[in-house]
């Protein structure tokens, strides 16, 4: 059932303190809360609520927690702990009186984020609207965009064959212990030592010895799989309990290092892919590809993100241009006139191919395009991606599944945009105060003596 709307309380409370009496109402976070159209967001997300049942948690509370988390780069737990003792956070989420405890369950934030995963673009659209209304962004700034891709690493360890086989042995042993299946040999102690020696031999470039330890791990994992199959034969409940772990273990045991087909890179995250971006300091990334589109012109408030999307299947950069341009046009309601990309977008299939300009392109670059410095502004997107990774959650994704990849990319872009808006409101307030000080200092203090 949809959450009930809270009516503003005009009177005070003898035993509780009103937030508008203990905070500075001119602070940028308070002004941002006033600029966001919470009713429109509630109406857009109302499709996820049923007609019957108990009233849900207020939409402003949950959306406000998500926004604050990605604005300040906090975790779910850290966000809830800070909310309890920060009155500005409580005012941002729609509270009237200061609360000493979190009024709702923290785990509801995770469930609600999965529920609205397909409608998170509403928050990105609202961030662009707020930027436009506050003067940080103009409508014409959305006509020229810059597109680039980056790797969104998953929260997994560096996947090696030794680590994966050791994890499979340990998980099968834990499952057998949980359901009460006695194993002939768990292989936990010898497998741990073999995985340790694989890393040591690889570091010292003793590859024959390394391969011998890998063969030892693969043999022990095969013995464990066959032992479990024998012990669970004829018992349907045990077969069902071991169905998923055995399938994962067989996939890990059968894959090789140099195979070109799909490989399982993690026990709990099968969507993790190996992506090579050609970076000298980090040649491989394990996660998914994320395409970021920003404004090419540096707006008054900064370089805003107009679209963020996660792609799976490790596509080429040029295969991601068309969907990003179409979704950007639908999100901003503005025709994209020019797109600036790097040299990885050579064979793109954009809707208007002659409106896409690559770095170092000579053919088709003439007139105003050649005189202006718009093409040199393409590299500014690298700084925006860097801020999203260091100050946001794009540097490491902790959300589960493919829907978690997309949600993390969009919410990180939303948090980045709102950080720019907060900085813009802070600078705007300083300019107003500085102008007032100049006016007051120019006036005479008292009447001149007669």
Buried (B, 14 or more C-beta within 10 A) or exposed (E): EBBEEEEEEEEEEEEEEBBEEEBEEEBBBBBBBEBBEBEEBBEBBEEBBEEEEEEBBBBBBBBBBBBBBBBBBBEBEEBBBBBEEBBBBBBBBBBBBBBEEBEBEBEBBBEBBBEBBEBBBBBBBBBBBBBBEBEBBBEEBBBBBBBBBBBBBBBBEEBBBBBBBBBBBBBBBEBBEEBEBEBEEBBBEBBEEBBEBBBEBBEEEEEEBBEBBBEBBBEBBBBBBEBBEEBBEEEEEBBEBBEEBBEBBBBBBEBEEEEEEEBBBBBEBBBBBEBEBEEEEEEEBBBBBBBBBBBBBEBBBBBBBBBBBBBEEEEBBBBBBBBBBBBBBEBBEBEBEBBBBBEBBEEBEBEEEEBBBBBEBEEEEEEEEEEEEBBEBBEBBBEBBEBBBEBBBBBEBEBBEBBBBBBBBBBBBBBBBBBBBBBBBEBBBEEEEEEEEEEEEEEEEEEEEE
